[in-house]
Amino acid sequence: MQFKGTDNYIASNDLSIAVNAAISLEKPLLIKGEPGTGKTLLAHEISKALDKRLITWHIKSTTTAQQGLYEYDAVSRLRDSQLGNDKVDDISNYINKGKLWDAFESEEQVVLLIDEIDKADIEFPNDLLLELDKMEFFCYETGQNIVAKHRPIIIITSNNEKELPDAFLRRCFFHYITFPDRETLKEIVDVHYEGLDQRLVQRAMNIFYAIREQRNIKKKPSTSELIDWIKLLLVGKITEEELNEVENGASPTPYLGALLKNEHDSKIVR
């Protein structure tokens, strides 16, 4: 089965090719792109399109690779031993399985999302090289060698907060989600809001692109922010005529806080 996007996710031809290539090569798909371009959502839509269970592993600055495999709860075992609990005789009762273990032991192929891998320590990707390459790892406490029953479809997202190691990159298929062109963006808006006044949409997109093209702007508004902004325009019953005045510079942009996220950009754009 080939991924071609879904009713709720407009995938470019290049993105569809990248997803299907990574699946064919059985390599993790490393996705980069501007915030708000649908990197995380992609894994959810692949899961729906291919009818496979999704396992999500959201990475934080404190996340370690070991947590993705398993964690041994020695404290609980010590407490139970002091209380005379019989379960202490079986150490597996104190093994907390991680997301990779869950994906590896699944009876069917799953989609595994490793979200925002660049938030973790620089050694985090290197610590997963063997597991992602060989699809196995060893649990020292129980003496088990955990081998994937089915190689999961792995989607890894990064916001480019830090460079990833070359050894890790070699094991991935890479794709950068470029900001959509106007036609594609219009399709994305139509997916979220059916039956909109097309004149209103065109005015809104004119203003949106004008803001993105402003010089010296620190953070350009993204696709997700455009979707939120249009929702506010609808809630506020902003008309096409009012947006026309905004486009001509006669009125300030309504709900600008949905598009811009810092005071520097707010001073530039009105």
C-alpha positions as a Markdown table, in Angstrom:
| # | Residue | x | y | z |
|---|---|---|---|---|
| 1 | Met | 0.0 | 0.0 | 0.0 |
| 2 | Gln | 1.3 | 3.4 | -1.0 |
| 3 | Phe | 1.0 | 6.6 | 1.0 |
| 4 | Lys | -0.5 | 9.4 | -1.0 |
| 5 | Gly | -1.8 | 11.7 | 1.8 |
| 6 | Thr | -5.3 | 11.5 | 3.3 |
| 7 | Asp | -8.6 | 13.4 | 3.1 |
| 8 | Asn | -7.3 | 15.5 | 6.1 |
| 9 | Tyr | -3.6 | 15.8 | 5.1 |
| 10 | Ile | -2.4 | 17.2 | 1.8 |
| 11 | Ala | 0.9 | 15.6 | 1.0 |
| 12 | Ser | 3.1 | 16.9 | -1.8 |
| 13 | Asn | 4.3 | 14.5 | -4.4 |
| 14 | Asp | 7.9 | 14.8 | -3.1 |
| 15 | Leu | 6.7 | 14.0 | 0.5 |
| 16 | Ser | 4.7 | 10.9 | -0.7 |
| 17 | Ile | 7.7 | 9.7 | -2.6 |
| 18 | Ala | 9.9 | 10.1 | 0.5 |
| 19 | Val | 7.4 | 8.2 | 2.8 |
| 20 | Asn | 7.1 | 5.3 | 0.4 |
| 21 | Ala | 10.9 | 5.2 | -0.3 |
| 22 | Ala | 11.6 | 5.0 | 3.5 |
| 23 | Ile | 9.1 | 2.2 | 3.9 |
| 24 | Ser | 10.6 | 0.3 | 0.9 |
| 25 | Leu | 14.1 | 0.7 | 2.2 |
| 26 | Glu | 13.0 | -0.1 | 5.8 |
| 27 | Lys | 14.8 | 3.0 | 7.0 |
| 28 | Pro | 13.6 | 5.6 | 9.5 |
| 29 | Leu | 12.2 | 8.7 | 7.8 |
| 30 | Leu | 13.8 | 11.8 | 9.2 |
| 31 | Ile | 11.5 | 14.8 | 8.7 |
| 32 | Lys | 12.5 | 18.4 | 9.0 |
| 33 | Gly | 10.8 | 21.7 | 8.1 |
| 34 | Glu | 9.4 | 24.9 | 9.5 |
| 35 | Pro | 7.4 | 24.6 | 12.7 |
| 36 | Gly | 3.7 | 24.2 | 11.8 |
| 37 | Thr | 4.2 | 22.4 | 8.5 |
| 38 | Gly | 2.7 | 19.1 | 9.7 |
| 39 | Lys | 5.8 | 17.0 | 10.6 |
| 40 | Thr | 4.2 | 15.4 | 13.7 |
| 41 | Leu | 0.8 | 15.1 | 12.0 |
| 42 | Leu | 2.4 | 13.2 | 9.1 |
| 43 | Ala | 2.9 | 10.1 | 11.3 |
| 44 | His | -0.7 | 10.2 | 12.5 |
| 45 | Glu | -1.9 | 10.3 | 8.9 |
| 46 | Ile | 0.4 | 7.6 | 7.7 |
| 47 | Ser | -1.0 | 5.4 | 10.5 |
| 48 | Lys | -4.6 | 6.1 | 9.3 |
| 49 | Ala | -3.8 | 5.7 | 5.6 |
| 50 | Leu | -2.0 | 2.4 | 6.1 |
| 51 | Asp | -4.4 | 1.2 | 8.8 |
| 52 | Lys | -1.6 | 0.6 | 11.3 |
| 53 | Arg | -1.4 | 1.3 | 15.0 |
| 54 | Leu | 0.6 | 4.5 | 16.0 |
| 55 | Ile | 3.0 | 4.5 | 18.9 |
| 56 | Thr | 4.2 | 8.0 | 19.8 |
| 57 | Trp | 7.4 | 8.8 | 21.7 |
| 58 | His | 7.6 | 12.5 | 22.4 |
| 59 | Ile | 11.2 | 13.6 | 23.2 |
| 60 | Lys | 12.1 | 16.1 | 25.9 |
| 61 | Ser | 15.4 | 17.6 | 27.0 |
| 62 | Thr | 15.6 | 15.0 | 29.8 |
| 63 | Thr | 14.7 | 12.0 | 27.7 |
| 64 | Thr | 17.2 | 9.2 | 27.4 |
| 65 | Ala | 17.5 | 6.4 | 24.8 |
| 66 | Gln | 17.2 | 3.8 | 27.6 |
| 67 | Gln | 13.7 | 5.1 | 28.4 |
| 68 | Gly | 12.6 | 4.1 | 24.9 |
| 69 | Leu | 13.8 | 0.5 | 25.5 |
| 70 | Tyr | 12.8 | -0.1 | 29.2 |
| 71 | Glu | 13.4 | 1.1 | 32.7 |
| 72 | Tyr | 14.1 | -1.1 | 35.8 |
| 73 | Asp | 12.2 | 0.0 | 38.8 |
| 74 | Ala | 14.6 | -1.0 | 41.5 |
| 75 | Val | 12.9 | 1.3 | 44.1 |
| 76 | Ser | 9.6 | -0.5 | 43.8 |
| 77 | Arg | 11.2 | -3.9 | 44.1 |
| 78 | Leu | 13.1 | -2.9 | 47.2 |
| 79 | Arg | 9.9 | -1.6 | 48.8 |
| 80 | Asp | 8.0 | -4.8 | 47.9 |
| 81 | Ser | 10.8 | -6.9 | 49.3 |
| 82 | Gln | 10.5 | -5.0 | 52.6 |
| 83 | Leu | 6.8 | -5.7 | 52.6 |
| 84 | Gly | 7.3 | -9.4 | 51.9 |
| 85 | Asn | 5.5 | -9.3 | 48.5 |
| 86 | Asp | 5.9 | -12.5 | 46.5 |
| 87 | Lys | 6.2 | -10.6 | 43.2 |
| 88 | Val | 9.8 | -9.6 | 44.0 |
| 89 | Asp | 10.9 | -13.1 | 42.9 |
| 90 | Asp | 10.1 | -12.3 | 39.3 |
| 91 | Ile | 12.2 | -9.3 | 38.2 |
| 92 | Ser | 10.1 | -8.9 | 35.1 |
| 93 | Asn | 7.4 | -7.4 | 37.3 |
| 94 | Tyr | 9.7 | -4.3 | 37.7 |
| 95 | Ile | 10.6 | -3.8 | 34.0 |
| 96 | Asn | 8.7 | -0.9 | 32.5 |
| 97 | Lys | 8.6 | -1.4 | 28.8 |
| 98 | Gly | 9.4 | 1.6 | 26.6 |
| 99 | Lys | 8.0 | 2.7 | 23.2 |
| 100 | Leu | 10.6 | 0.7 | 21.2 |
| 101 | Trp | 9.9 | -2.5 | 23.2 |
| 102 | Asp | 6.2 | -1.9 | 22.6 |
| 103 | Ala | 6.7 | -1.5 | 18.9 |
| 104 | Phe | 9.1 | -4.5 | 18.6 |
| 105 | Glu | 6.8 | -6.9 | 20.3 |
| 106 | Ser | 3.7 | -5.9 | 18.4 |
| 107 | Glu | 2.0 | -8.8 | 16.5 |
| 108 | Glu | 1.5 | -6.4 | 13.6 |
| 109 | Gln | 3.6 | -3.7 | 12.0 |
| 110 | Val | 3.1 | -0.4 | 13.7 |
| 111 | Val | 4.0 | 3.3 | 12.9 |
| 112 | Leu | 6.5 | 4.6 | 15.5 |
| 113 | Leu | 6.8 | 8.4 | 15.9 |
| 114 | Ile | 10.0 | 9.7 | 17.6 |
| 115 | Asp | 8.9 | 13.3 | 17.8 |
| 116 | Glu | 11.4 | 16.2 | 18.1 |
| 117 | Ile | 14.5 | 14.1 | 18.5 |
| 118 | Asp | 16.7 | 17.2 | 18.5 |
| 119 | Lys | 15.4 | 18.2 | 21.9 |
| 120 | Ala | 17.3 | 15.5 | 23.6 |
| 121 | Asp | 21.0 | 15.3 | 24.5 |
| 122 | Ile | 23.4 | 15.2 | 21.5 |
| 123 | Glu | 24.3 | 11.6 | 22.3 |
| 124 | Phe | 20.7 | 10.5 | 22.2 |
| 125 | Pro | 20.6 | 9.6 | 18.5 |
| 126 | Asn | 23.9 | 7.7 | 18.8 |
| 127 | Asp | 22.5 | 5.7 | 21.7 |
| 128 | Leu | 19.8 | 4.3 | 19.4 |
| 129 | Leu | 22.0 | 3.4 | 16.4 |
| 130 | Leu | 22.0 | -0.4 | 17.0 |
| 131 | Glu | 18.4 | -0.6 | 18.0 |
| 132 | Leu | 17.2 | 1.3 | 14.9 |
| 133 | Asp | 19.6 | -0.6 | 12.6 |
| 134 | Lys | 19.4 | -4.2 | 13.9 |
| 135 | Met | 15.9 | -3.9 | 15.3 |
| 136 | Glu | 16.9 | -5.6 | 18.6 |
| 137 | Phe | 18.2 | -4.9 | 22.0 |
| 138 | Phe | 19.2 | -6.8 | 25.2 |
| 139 | Cys | 17.5 | -6.6 | 28.6 |
| 140 | Tyr | 20.2 | -7.3 | 31.1 |
| 141 | Glu | 17.9 | -7.7 | 34.1 |
| 142 | Thr | 15.8 | -10.5 | 32.5 |
| 143 | Gly | 18.5 | -11.9 | 30.1 |
| 144 | Gln | 16.1 | -11.4 | 27.2 |
| 145 | Asn | 17.1 | -10.4 | 23.6 |
| 146 | Ile | 14.2 | -8.4 | 22.3 |
| 147 | Val | 13.9 | -8.7 | 18.6 |
| 148 | Ala | 11.3 | -6.9 | 16.5 |
| 149 | Lys | 8.6 | -9.2 | 15.2 |
| 150 | His | 7.9 | -6.7 | 12.4 |
| 151 | Arg | 10.1 | -3.8 | 11.5 |
| 152 | Pro | 8.1 | -0.7 | 12.4 |
| 153 | Ile | 7.6 | 2.2 | 10.1 |
| 154 | Ile | 9.6 | 4.9 | 11.9 |
| 155 | Ile | 9.0 | 8.6 | 11.5 |
| 156 | Ile | 11.5 | 10.9 | 13.2 |
| 157 | Thr | 10.9 | 14.7 | 13.4 |
| 158 | Ser | 13.4 | 17.4 | 14.0 |
| 159 | Asn | 13.1 | 21.2 | 14.3 |
| 160 | Asn | 16.8 | 21.7 | 13.6 |
| 161 | Glu | 17.5 | 22.9 | 17.2 |
| 162 | Lys | 20.8 | 21.0 | 17.0 |
| 163 | Glu | 22.8 | 19.0 | 14.4 |
| 164 | Leu | 22.3 | 15.3 | 14.4 |
| 165 | Pro | 25.3 | 12.9 | 14.3 |
| 166 | Asp | 26.5 | 11.7 | 10.8 |
| 167 | Ala | 26.3 | 8.1 | 11.9 |
| 168 | Phe | 22.6 | 8.5 | 12.7 |
| 169 | Leu | 21.8 | 10.4 | 9.5 |
| 170 | Arg | 23.3 | 7.7 | 7.4 |
| 171 | Arg | 20.7 | 5.3 | 8.7 |
| 172 | Cys | 17.8 | 7.5 | 7.8 |
| 173 | Phe | 16.0 | 8.6 | 4.7 |
| 174 | Phe | 15.8 | 12.4 | 4.8 |
| 175 | His | 13.0 | 14.8 | 3.7 |
| 176 | Tyr | 12.6 | 18.5 | 4.3 |
| 177 | Ile | 9.0 | 19.7 | 4.1 |
| 178 | Thr | 9.1 | 23.0 | 2.2 |
| 179 | Phe | 6.5 | 25.6 | 2.9 |
| 180 | Pro | 3.6 | 24.9 | 0.6 |
| 181 | Asp | 3.0 | 27.0 | -2.5 |
| 182 | Arg | -0.2 | 29.0 | -2.7 |
| 183 | Glu | -2.2 | 26.4 | -4.5 |
| 184 | Thr | -1.3 | 23.6 | -2.1 |
| 185 | Leu | -1.9 | 26.0 | 0.9 |
| 186 | Lys | -5.4 | 26.7 | -0.6 |
| 187 | Glu | -6.1 | 23.0 | -0.7 |
| 188 | Ile | -5.0 | 22.7 | 3.0 |
| 189 | Val | -7.4 | 25.5 | 4.0 |
| 190 | Asp | -10.2 | 23.9 | 2.1 |
| 191 | Val | -9.7 | 20.6 | 3.9 |
| 192 | His | -10.1 | 22.3 | 7.2 |
| 193 | Tyr | -13.0 | 24.7 | 6.3 |
| 194 | Glu | -15.5 | 23.6 | 3.7 |
| 195 | Gly | -17.7 | 26.0 | 2.0 |
| 196 | Leu | -15.8 | 29.2 | 2.8 |
| 197 | Asp | -16.3 | 32.4 | 0.8 |
| 198 | Gln | -13.4 | 32.1 | -1.7 |
| 199 | Arg | -13.0 | 35.8 | -1.8 |
| 200 | Leu | -12.4 | 35.9 | 1.9 |
| 201 | Val | -9.9 | 33.1 | 1.6 |
| 202 | Gln | -8.0 | 34.8 | -1.1 |
| 203 | Arg | -7.8 | 38.1 | 0.9 |
| 204 | Ala | -6.7 | 36.2 | 4.0 |
| 205 | Met | -4.0 | 34.4 | 2.0 |
| 206 | Asn | -2.8 | 37.7 | 0.4 |
| 207 | Ile | -2.4 | 39.2 | 3.9 |
| 208 | Phe | -0.7 | 36.0 | 5.2 |
| 209 | Tyr | 1.8 | 35.9 | 2.4 |
| 210 | Ala | 2.5 | 39.6 | 2.7 |
| 211 | Ile | 3.4 | 39.1 | 6.3 |
| 212 | Arg | 5.7 | 36.1 | 5.5 |
| 213 | Glu | 7.5 | 38.2 | 2.9 |
| 214 | Gln | 8.2 | 41.1 | 5.4 |
| 215 | Arg | 11.9 | 41.8 | 5.8 |
| 216 | Asn | 13.4 | 41.5 | 9.3 |
| 217 | Ile | 10.6 | 39.3 | 10.6 |
| 218 | Lys | 12.0 | 36.8 | 13.1 |
| 219 | Lys | 9.4 | 34.1 | 12.9 |
| 220 | Lys | 7.3 | 33.7 | 9.8 |
| 221 | Pro | 3.7 | 32.5 | 10.4 |
| 222 | Ser | 3.2 | 28.9 | 9.5 |
| 223 | Thr | 0.5 | 26.8 | 8.0 |
| 224 | Ser | -1.0 | 25.9 | 11.3 |
| 225 | Glu | -1.1 | 29.5 | 12.3 |
| 226 | Leu | -2.9 | 30.4 | 9.1 |
| 227 | Ile | -5.5 | 27.8 | 9.9 |
| 228 | Asp | -6.0 | 29.2 | 13.4 |
| 229 | Trp | -6.2 | 32.8 | 12.1 |
| 230 | Ile | -8.9 | 31.9 | 9.6 |
| 231 | Lys | -10.9 | 30.2 | 12.4 |
| 232 | Leu | -10.7 | 33.5 | 14.3 |
| 233 | Leu | -11.8 | 35.5 | 11.3 |
| 234 | Leu | -14.9 | 33.3 | 11.0 |
| 235 | Val | -15.6 | 33.5 | 14.7 |
| 236 | Gly | -15.2 | 37.3 | 14.6 |
| 237 | Lys | -17.4 | 37.4 | 11.4 |
| 238 | Ile | -14.7 | 39.4 | 9.6 |
| 239 | Thr | -15.8 | 40.2 | 6.1 |
| 240 | Glu | -14.0 | 40.2 | 2.8 |
| 241 | Glu | -14.4 | 44.0 | 2.7 |
| 242 | Glu | -12.7 | 44.4 | 6.0 |
| 243 | Leu | -9.8 | 42.3 | 4.9 |
| 244 | Asn | -9.6 | 44.4 | 1.8 |
| 245 | Glu | -9.1 | 47.4 | 4.0 |
| 246 | Val | -6.3 | 45.6 | 5.8 |
| 247 | Glu | -4.7 | 44.6 | 2.6 |
| 248 | Asn | -4.8 | 48.2 | 1.4 |
| 249 | Gly | -3.2 | 49.4 | 4.7 |
| 250 | Ala | -6.4 | 51.3 | 5.9 |
| 251 | Ser | -7.0 | 49.0 | 8.9 |
| 252 | Pro | -4.8 | 46.9 | 11.2 |
| 253 | Thr | -4.7 | 43.2 | 10.9 |
| 254 | Pro | -7.3 | 41.5 | 13.1 |
| 255 | Tyr | -6.3 | 38.8 | 15.5 |
| 256 | Leu | -2.6 | 39.4 | 14.7 |
| 257 | Gly | -1.6 | 37.4 | 17.7 |
| 258 | Ala | -2.6 | 34.2 | 16.0 |
| 259 | Leu | 0.0 | 34.9 | 13.3 |
| 260 | Leu | 2.9 | 36.5 | 15.1 |
| 261 | Lys | 4.5 | 35.2 | 18.3 |
| 262 | Asn | 6.9 | 38.0 | 19.5 |
| 263 | Glu | 6.8 | 41.7 | 20.1 |
| 264 | His | 9.5 | 42.4 | 17.5 |
| 265 | Asp | 7.4 | 41.1 | 14.7 |
| 266 | Ser | 4.3 | 42.7 | 16.1 |
| 267 | Lys | 5.9 | 46.1 | 15.8 |
| 268 | Ile | 6.9 | 45.5 | 12.2 |
| 269 | Val | 3.5 | 44.2 | 11.0 |
| 270 | Arg | 0.3 | 46.1 | 11.6 |
